[in-house]
């Protein structure tokens, strides 16, 4: 993944762990990020595995359902 630090991205994205976080958007920066992901197979595997694990642990349907149930439970208590 290649992204910039806009909106909530910095809250969930770690440069080098989830992909490449661009400091500035330029053709050179984008080319460098694409090359990093596609030419460094070990880096790509690390990023891919980290993102898959994070998505599974945080956004899988059962996980999200439990979080929503907890929120509704807290609201119902008030």
Number of C-alpha atoms within 10 A of each C-alpha: 17 13 18 15 14 8 7 8 12 13 9 8 18 12 16 13 17 21 23 22 22 16 10 11 11 10 9 10 15 17 10 14 19 16 11 15 19 12 11 11 11 11 16 19 12 15 20 17 14 15 17 12 12 14 11 13 13 12 13 11 11 12 13 13 12 11 14 12 12 12 11 11 11 10 9 8 6 5
